[in-house]
Amino acid sequence: MEEGFLYLMAIFYIFAGIMHFVKPKMYIAIIPPYIPFPRQVNRLVGFAEIMLGLGLLPDATRSISAFGIILLLIAVFPANLYMYQKANNGIRKWLFFLRLPLQLVLIGWAYLYT
């Protein structure tokens, strides 16, 4: 079962990374305005998610990739906070608020593989 969760996590990050290239406007829109070069940041995060997701699969790179995911989740937290602050619809704002503690769950999930 643990292996199934590992593959699920790898697929999750690989898919999320690919989406940075498929739907870049969606991701660029949540990058806080104080972060320079949002298009390049989006590509960098997408590439990192793909590489880290792939890195979860081999035993030799699993731990370092899991630590990388933890660092990435911390690094992108300002985008999640900005997304919440920017939301002007009550329902949407509530959902974005739930997204904030989800980062902790994702960090905990990655930590299992360090």
PyMOL commands that set and color helices and strands:
alter all, ss='L'
color gray80, all
select helices_A, chain A and resi 2-22+24-28+38-55+59-75+77-86+90-111
alter helices_A, ss='H'
color red, helices_A
deselect
rebuild
show_as cartoon
